Amino acid sequence: MNRSKLLFVFLISFLFSQKVLSQELFMNSPAAANISKGRLEIRNNVMAYDDFRYYHNAVEVNYGLTGRLTIYNHFYYTLSDGYKFIGDYEPMFRYRFKDIDGKNSHLRFAGQMGFRIPVDSRSIVADEVEYELHPGHRIKVFNFINDLTVPIIDFHTTDNYTLRSDIIATGLFHKLAISGHAGYNINFAKDNFKFGNYYDFGLSFGYLILPTEYESYDQVNLNVYLENKAWYFEKNKFLNQTIINSGGFRMDTYLGLQSIFYSTFIAEIGYKIAVHSNEYAETQIEKRPGAWQFSLRYLFFL
């Protein structure tokens, strides 16, 4: 009888954990929660810009190495040019180093480190350069020493490598999840042009709408998200000469709706709002557009 009670308590705790963890699966922001050991996540993410004229596609293959260590693999790709990868590969390791558990709540702390590795590397060495704000949307710049102001996160044809690092804190309070992160990212130039290093920050919220009462692990979960992400870019350099009009601050807000089926299949839709930017390129040349987001994920144990 005692064993039955213990088994019942274990199962209820397991089901509850499935519920409370669901709203920590942020659509665009890192969380200190890990993918379970031996579980693989495959995700395809599409950002549609300028009234669906341009698309920014990405595929992720993520895996739980241990209960605390997860590897994330992020590839950008395009559906044009013969399905050629267009810019970079981003491997990232995330380690959860601290847990604080309470009744119907917990805090998680993690650190992550990884790289941005250019796939279709193109050096910037002349007085004319072509870059993509997003796949298919190309802009040419001439005599760019004072004009190439775009930060590296918008540039998909550079030869710069990036060392990325963040600290993440995530709290779950019944149906509300709150996550924040902050990091510093260092760029390494292969040739003459170096993109400025940059800071990244974020504060995000997730809320479980359905189910109102948890009865089965197979129930559909419906979550809503409000994610805020910000960056501060240091100035770009060419031949060690600072490009005066580069650098600056940027902030985006993402609104999203997420459905989880059988704790394995996730469908997401959202919208990115370009909230603020004092970057020279954004205030003097061209405004950043908003974007629709569509994403599918599938998780399974190997």
Beta strands, then each sheet from edge to edge (+ up, - down):
strand 1: 39-49
strand 2: 54-64
strand 3: 69-77
strand 4: 88-102
strand 5: 105-118
strand 6: 128-134
strand 7: 137-142
strand 8: 161-173
strand 9: 176-188
strand 10: 193-194
strand 11: 198-210
strand 12: 221-233
strand 13: 237-238
strand 14: 241-242
strand 15: 248-261
strand 16: 265-277
strand 17: 291-301
sheet 1: 1+ 2- 3+ 4- 5+ 8- 9+ 11- 12+ 15- 16+ 17- 1+
sheet 2: 6+ 7-
sheet 3: 10+ 13- 14+
end
